[in-house]
Amino acid sequence: MENNNYDLIGDIHGQASELLKLLAKLSYNCIDGIWQHPKRKVIFLGDFIDAGDQQSEVVNIVRPMVEVGHAYAFMGNHEYNAIAYYTKNADGSYLRPHTESNTNQHSKFLEAYKYNDAQYENTIKWFKTLPLWLEFGSLRVVHACWDEESIRIIRLAQQDDSFLDDELLQTSSIKNTPEYNAIETILKGKEESLPEGEHFTDNYGKIRTKIRTKWWKSYPANSAPVFFGHYWMNNTIEPLSTNTACIDYSVARPGGKLVAYRWNGEQTLNKDGFIFVDRD
C-alpha cells in the first residue's frame, strides 16, 4: 500500500446503480470503461452479489478496478457461498448443498449468469482470487469479524496466506473443523446460541438459533483501525468506537444506504469520514 488515501465501500449486493452514484460522489471518474481517481483507491469489503437485480453489473464495475490497480477487494460470505455452491467434492456432491433455501438465497446471482456458463465459471474463478482479509500495518479490513485466532488458523493452513486455496475450500466446508469455524467467524461473525426453543428469521427467511455477537466491543483500543461490513446496520452512520467501523448500512433493503468511509491514515475514526448514497 503506497499511500493512506483509501475509500472503503461496504456490501453492494447487486445494487450497481447505487455503486455508480457513490463512486461519482467520491469524485471517481469512468475513463476507458474503468472507474478511477487520480489520488485515491477503493477497498471493497465483499458481498458484491445476491439480493439485488444488478449482479453482473456490479462485478463488471468492481473487477476491472481491481485488475488494473484502482481498487482492492476481498471476499464476503456471499462470494464464499457462491464458490462452495459451484464446487463439487470428491463424491460428486456440492460443497454448499443445492437445497431450496440455499438456492433461493443465491437465485439473483444464478439468474444473472443463467445463459452464460463460461462467464459464470470465470466469475467464480475471480472470486477465488480475493483474499479473506487485508492488513496494511495501520489499517485492517475484514468482511465480518477480525479474530486473531481464526486468522492464525487460516495462516497455519496456508503457509501464512490469506487466500482461499482448493484444500482450504474443501476443509472449511466440513462443519466443525477448525477451518470451518475460522471461515464462519471471519466471514459471518461470532455467534452465541439462543436459549433452547428460541429462534428468529433472518433477512433471507432462514430460521436461526444463534445470534451474532458485537465482537468489536472487545477489540483492543490500541490496535489498528478495523473496517468491516456484513451486519446490515440501520442506525446512525458513525464509528462503533474510536478504531472500529461497520460500513454496511443495508443497501440490499428498501430504504437502505450504500456507505463508504474516506480514510486518510487517521488512527482515530470520525463521523465526518462517512459518505453515502440512498438506495433508489
C-alpha positions as CSV (number, residue, x, y, z in Angstrom):
1,M,0.0,0.0,0.0
2,E,1.8,3.1,-1.3
3,N,-0.3,5.7,0.5
4,N,-3.1,6.2,3.0
5,N,-5.8,7.5,0.7
6,Y,-8.5,4.8,0.6
7,D,-12.2,4.8,0.2
8,L,-13.7,1.8,1.9
9,I,-17.1,0.7,0.4
10,G,-19.4,-1.7,2.1
11,D,-21.7,-4.5,0.9
12,I,-23.2,-3.8,-2.5
13,H,-25.4,-6.9,-3.0
14,G,-26.2,-6.3,-6.7
15,Q,-27.0,-2.6,-6.4
16,A,-24.9,-1.3,-9.3
17,S,-26.9,1.9,-9.7
18,E,-26.1,3.0,-6.1
19,L,-22.4,2.0,-6.6
20,L,-22.1,4.2,-9.6
21,K,-23.7,7.1,-7.7
22,L,-21.3,6.6,-4.7
23,L,-18.2,6.4,-6.9
24,A,-19.3,9.7,-8.6
25,K,-19.9,11.3,-5.2
26,L,-16.4,10.2,-4.2
27,S,-15.1,12.0,-7.3
28,Y,-14.1,8.9,-9.2
29,N,-14.4,9.1,-13.0
30,C,-15.0,6.4,-15.6
31,I,-12.1,6.5,-18.0
32,D,-11.9,3.9,-20.8
33,G,-14.6,2.0,-19.0
34,I,-12.8,1.8,-15.6
35,W,-13.7,3.9,-12.6
36,Q,-10.7,5.6,-11.0
37,H,-9.4,8.5,-9.0
38,P,-6.0,10.3,-9.6
39,K,-5.0,10.1,-5.9
40,R,-7.2,7.5,-4.2
41,K,-8.1,3.8,-4.4
42,V,-11.2,1.9,-3.3
43,I,-11.2,-1.0,-0.9
44,F,-14.3,-3.1,-1.4
45,L,-15.4,-5.1,1.6
46,G,-17.1,-8.0,-0.2
47,D,-20.7,-9.2,-0.7
48,F,-20.9,-7.9,-4.2
49,I,-23.7,-10.4,-5.1
50,D,-27.1,-11.8,-4.1
51,A,-30.3,-9.8,-3.2
52,G,-30.2,-7.1,-5.9
53,D,-31.1,-7.1,-9.6
54,Q,-27.7,-5.9,-11.0
55,Q,-25.4,-8.8,-10.1
56,S,-23.1,-9.0,-13.2
57,E,-23.2,-5.2,-13.5
58,V,-21.6,-4.9,-10.0
59,V,-18.9,-7.5,-10.9
60,N,-18.2,-5.6,-14.1
61,I,-17.6,-2.4,-12.3
62,V,-15.5,-3.8,-9.4
63,R,-13.4,-6.4,-11.2
64,P,-11.7,-4.1,-13.7
65,M,-10.9,-1.6,-11.0
66,V,-9.2,-4.3,-9.0
67,E,-7.4,-5.9,-12.0
68,V,-5.8,-2.6,-13.2
69,G,-4.9,-1.4,-9.7
70,H,-7.5,1.2,-8.9
71,A,-9.1,-0.8,-6.1
72,Y,-8.5,-3.7,-3.7
73,A,-11.3,-6.2,-2.9
74,F,-11.7,-9.2,-0.6
75,M,-14.2,-11.9,-0.1
76,G,-17.5,-11.7,1.7
77,N,-19.6,-14.7,2.8
78,H,-21.7,-14.4,-0.3
79,E,-18.7,-14.9,-2.6
80,Y,-17.6,-17.8,-0.4
81,N,-21.0,-19.3,-0.6
82,A,-21.1,-18.9,-4.4
83,I,-17.7,-20.7,-4.7
84,A,-18.9,-23.5,-2.5
85,Y,-22.3,-23.8,-4.3
86,Y,-20.4,-24.1,-7.6
87,T,-17.7,-26.6,-6.4
88,K,-18.1,-30.3,-6.0
89,N,-16.2,-32.5,-3.6
90,A,-14.7,-36.0,-4.2
91,D,-18.0,-37.8,-4.1
92,G,-19.6,-35.5,-6.6
93,S,-21.9,-33.6,-4.2
94,Y,-21.7,-29.8,-3.9
95,L,-19.8,-28.2,-1.1
96,R,-22.7,-26.0,-0.5
97,P,-25.8,-28.2,-0.9
98,H,-28.3,-27.2,-3.6
99,T,-31.2,-27.1,-1.1
100,E,-34.2,-24.9,-1.8
101,S,-33.1,-22.5,0.9
102,N,-29.6,-22.1,-0.4
103,T,-30.7,-21.8,-4.0
104,N,-33.3,-19.2,-3.1
105,Q,-30.7,-17.1,-1.3
106,H,-28.5,-17.3,-4.3
107,S,-31.1,-17.0,-7.0
108,K,-30.4,-13.5,-8.2
109,F,-26.7,-14.4,-8.9
110,L,-27.7,-17.7,-10.6
111,E,-30.2,-15.9,-12.8
112,A,-27.7,-13.3,-13.9
113,Y,-25.4,-16.0,-15.4
114,K,-28.1,-18.5,-16.4
115,Y,-27.4,-18.3,-20.1
116,N,-23.6,-17.9,-20.0
117,D,-21.9,-20.8,-18.3
118,A,-18.4,-19.6,-19.3
119,Q,-19.0,-16.2,-17.7
120,Y,-20.4,-17.9,-14.6
121,E,-17.3,-20.1,-14.3
122,N,-15.0,-17.1,-14.9
123,T,-16.7,-15.1,-12.2
124,I,-16.3,-17.9,-9.7
125,K,-12.7,-18.1,-10.6
126,W,-12.3,-14.4,-9.9
127,F,-14.0,-14.7,-6.6
128,K,-11.3,-17.3,-5.6
129,T,-8.6,-14.7,-6.2
130,L,-10.0,-12.5,-3.5
131,P,-8.2,-12.6,-0.1
132,L,-10.1,-13.3,3.1
133,W,-8.9,-10.2,4.9
134,L,-6.4,-7.3,4.3
135,E,-3.9,-5.9,6.7
136,F,-1.6,-3.0,6.0
137,G,0.0,-2.2,9.3
138,S,-2.1,0.8,10.2
139,L,-5.3,-0.5,8.7
140,R,-7.3,-3.7,8.9
141,V,-10.3,-4.7,6.8
142,V,-12.4,-7.9,7.0
143,H,-15.9,-8.8,6.0
144,A,-17.4,-9.7,9.3
145,C,-15.0,-10.2,12.2
146,W,-11.4,-9.5,12.9
147,D,-10.5,-12.5,15.1
148,E,-6.8,-13.2,15.7
149,E,-7.3,-16.9,16.5
150,S,-9.3,-17.5,13.3
151,I,-6.8,-15.7,11.2
152,R,-4.0,-17.7,12.8
153,I,-5.8,-21.0,11.9
154,I,-6.1,-19.9,8.3
155,R,-2.5,-18.8,8.1
156,L,-1.3,-22.1,9.5
157,A,-3.4,-24.0,7.0
158,Q,-2.0,-22.0,4.1
159,Q,1.6,-21.1,4.9
160,D,0.7,-17.6,6.0
161,D,-1.5,-16.9,3.1
162,S,-4.9,-15.1,3.3
163,F,-6.3,-16.6,0.1
164,L,-8.8,-19.5,-0.2
165,D,-7.0,-22.3,-1.9
166,D,-8.7,-25.6,-3.0
167,E,-7.6,-27.5,0.1
168,L,-8.9,-24.9,2.5
169,L,-12.1,-24.6,0.5
170,Q,-12.7,-28.3,1.0
171,T,-11.8,-28.5,4.7
172,S,-13.7,-25.3,5.5
173,S,-16.9,-26.8,4.0
174,I,-16.9,-29.6,6.6
175,K,-18.8,-28.5,9.7
176,N,-16.9,-28.2,13.0
177,T,-13.4,-28.4,11.5
178,P,-11.1,-25.7,12.8
179,E,-11.0,-24.3,9.2
180,Y,-14.9,-24.3,9.0
181,N,-15.1,-22.4,12.3
182,A,-12.4,-19.9,11.3
183,I,-14.1,-19.1,8.0
184,E,-17.5,-18.8,9.7
185,T,-16.1,-16.3,12.2
186,I,-14.1,-14.2,9.6
187,L,-16.9,-14.0,7.0
188,K,-20.1,-14.3,9.1
189,G,-19.1,-13.1,12.6
190,K,-19.0,-14.6,16.1
191,E,-22.2,-16.2,17.3
192,E,-23.8,-17.4,20.5
193,S,-26.6,-19.9,20.9
194,L,-30.1,-18.6,21.9
195,P,-31.8,-20.2,24.8
196,E,-33.4,-23.6,24.0
197,G,-36.6,-23.1,21.9
198,E,-35.8,-19.5,20.9
199,H,-35.2,-18.6,17.2
200,F,-35.6,-15.8,14.7
201,T,-35.9,-15.4,10.9
202,D,-33.1,-13.7,9.1
203,N,-33.2,-11.3,6.1
204,Y,-33.3,-14.3,3.8
205,G,-36.1,-16.1,5.5
206,K,-33.9,-18.7,7.2
207,I,-34.6,-19.8,10.8
208,R,-31.7,-19.0,13.1
209,T,-31.0,-20.4,16.6
210,K,-27.8,-18.4,17.1
211,I,-27.2,-14.6,17.3
212,R,-24.2,-12.6,16.2
213,T,-22.2,-11.0,19.0
214,K,-20.9,-7.4,19.0
215,W,-17.2,-8.6,18.9
216,W,-16.0,-5.1,18.2
217,K,-16.8,-4.1,21.8
218,S,-13.8,-6.1,22.9
219,Y,-11.5,-5.0,20.1
220,P,-8.3,-3.5,21.7
221,A,-8.4,0.2,21.7
222,N,-4.7,0.4,20.9
223,S,-5.0,-1.8,17.8
224,A,-5.0,-0.5,14.2
225,P,-8.4,0.7,12.9
226,V,-10.6,-2.1,11.6
227,F,-13.4,-1.7,9.0
228,F,-16.0,-4.4,8.2
229,G,-19.4,-4.9,6.6
230,H,-21.9,-7.7,6.8
231,Y,-24.2,-6.5,9.6
232,W,-27.0,-4.6,7.8
233,M,-26.8,-1.6,10.1
234,N,-29.8,0.7,10.2
235,N,-28.8,3.2,12.9
236,T,-26.8,6.4,12.8
237,I,-23.9,6.2,10.5
238,E,-20.8,6.7,12.7
239,P,-17.9,4.7,14.1
240,L,-18.7,2.0,16.6
241,S,-15.7,3.0,18.6
242,T,-12.5,5.1,18.1
243,N,-11.0,2.4,16.0
244,T,-13.9,0.2,14.6
245,A,-16.4,0.9,11.9
246,C,-19.1,-1.0,10.1
247,I,-19.9,0.3,6.7
248,D,-22.8,-1.9,5.7
249,Y,-26.0,0.0,6.0
250,S,-28.4,-2.3,4.3
251,V,-28.4,-1.1,0.7
252,A,-30.0,-4.5,-0.1
253,R,-33.1,-3.5,1.8
254,P,-35.5,-0.8,0.6
255,G,-34.6,2.4,2.4
256,G,-31.0,1.3,3.0
257,K,-27.8,3.2,2.1
258,L,-24.6,2.3,0.3
259,V,-21.8,3.7,2.5
260,A,-18.1,4.5,2.2
261,Y,-15.5,5.7,4.6
262,R,-12.9,8.1,3.3
263,W,-9.8,7.1,5.2
264,N,-6.6,9.3,5.1
265,G,-4.5,7.4,7.6
266,E,-6.1,8.5,10.8
267,Q,-6.0,6.1,13.7
268,T,-9.0,7.7,15.4
269,L,-12.0,7.3,13.3
270,N,-14.6,10.1,12.9
271,K,-18.2,10.5,11.8
272,D,-17.2,13.0,9.1
273,G,-15.3,10.3,7.2
274,F,-18.6,8.6,6.1
275,I,-20.1,9.3,2.7
276,F,-23.2,7.6,1.4
277,V,-26.0,7.4,-1.1
278,D,-29.6,6.3,-0.5
279,R,-31.0,3.3,-2.3
280,D,-33.1,4.1,-5.3
